[in-house]
Amino acid sequence: MRRIAVISAILEEPEKCQKKFNDVVSSFKGIIRGRMGIPFEEGIGVVCITVIGELNEINSLTGKLGNIEHVQVKTSISKKEL
Protein backbone atom coordinates (compact mmCIF):
# COMPACT_ATOMS: atom_id res chain seq x y z
CA MET A 1 0.00 0.00 0.00
CA ARG A 2 1.05 3.55 -0.65
CA ARG A 3 1.60 6.21 1.99
CA ILE A 4 2.21 9.94 2.13
CA ALA A 5 5.57 11.05 3.50
CA VAL A 6 7.54 14.23 3.99
CA ILE A 7 11.29 14.09 3.55
CA SER A 8 13.22 16.95 5.13
CA ALA A 9 16.83 17.50 4.16
CA ILE A 10 19.51 19.93 5.26
CA LEU A 11 22.31 20.49 2.76
CA GLU A 12 25.22 21.75 4.86
CA GLU A 13 27.39 22.65 1.89
CA PRO A 14 25.03 22.94 -1.08
CA GLU A 15 27.76 23.80 -3.57
CA LYS A 16 29.34 20.39 -2.90
CA CYS A 17 26.23 18.18 -2.78
CA GLN A 18 23.35 19.88 -4.60
CA LYS A 19 23.95 18.26 -8.00
CA LYS A 20 24.04 14.75 -6.57
CA PHE A 21 21.01 15.52 -4.37
CA ASN A 22 19.02 16.77 -7.37
CA ASP A 23 20.05 13.75 -9.47
CA VAL A 24 18.76 11.35 -6.80
CA VAL A 25 15.50 13.30 -6.40
CA SER A 26 14.99 13.32 -10.19
CA SER A 27 15.36 9.56 -10.33
CA PHE A 28 12.30 9.29 -8.03
CA LYS A 29 10.13 11.83 -9.87
CA GLY A 30 7.28 9.31 -10.14
CA ILE A 31 6.50 9.47 -6.41
CA ILE A 32 7.25 13.16 -5.78
CA ARG A 33 4.22 15.45 -5.40
CA GLY A 34 5.88 18.63 -4.17
CA ARG A 35 9.22 20.17 -3.33
CA MET A 36 10.21 23.35 -1.52
CA GLY A 37 13.77 24.58 -1.11
CA ILE A 38 15.06 27.48 0.95
CA PRO A 39 18.65 28.68 0.60
CA PHE A 40 20.24 30.43 3.55
CA GLU A 41 23.04 32.99 3.35
CA GLU A 42 24.96 30.98 5.94
CA GLY A 43 25.77 28.37 3.28
CA ILE A 44 22.99 25.93 4.18
CA GLY A 45 20.00 24.82 2.14
CA VAL A 46 16.79 23.28 3.44
CA VAL A 47 14.62 21.10 1.19
CA CYS A 48 11.23 19.53 1.98
CA ILE A 49 9.86 16.90 -0.39
CA THR A 50 6.33 15.46 -0.25
CA VAL A 51 5.97 11.98 -1.73
CA ILE A 52 3.28 9.33 -2.20
CA GLY A 53 4.61 5.83 -2.67
CA GLU A 54 5.25 2.36 -1.36
CA LEU A 55 7.30 2.13 1.84
CA ASN A 56 10.23 0.56 0.00
CA GLU A 57 10.29 3.46 -2.50
CA ILE A 58 10.17 6.08 0.25
CA ASN A 59 12.87 4.30 2.24
CA SER A 60 15.04 3.91 -0.84
CA LEU A 61 14.84 7.64 -1.63
CA THR A 62 15.53 8.57 2.00
CA GLY A 63 18.49 6.18 2.17
CA LYS A 64 20.06 7.42 -1.04
CA LEU A 65 19.72 11.05 0.03
CA GLY A 66 21.09 10.28 3.48
CA ASN A 67 24.18 8.66 1.97
CA ILE A 68 25.19 11.88 0.22
CA GLU A 69 28.00 13.67 2.03
CA HIS A 70 26.95 16.97 3.70
CA VAL A 71 23.23 15.97 3.61
CA GLN A 72 21.15 15.28 6.75
CA VAL A 73 17.74 13.64 6.19
CA LYS A 74 14.65 12.87 8.29
CA THR A 75 11.40 11.36 7.05
CA SER A 76 7.88 11.38 8.48
CA ILE A 77 5.56 8.72 7.07
CA SER A 78 1.78 8.63 7.53
CA LYS A 79 0.31 5.64 9.30
CA LYS A 80 -2.72 5.72 7.03
CA GLU A 81 -2.44 3.62 3.90
CA LEU A 82 -3.82 4.94 0.62
Buried (B, 14 or more C-beta within 10 A) or exposed (E): EBBBBBBEBBBBEBEEBBEBBEEBBEEBEEBBEEBEBEEEEEEBBBBEBBBBBEEEBBBBBBEBBBEBEBBEBEBEBEEEEE
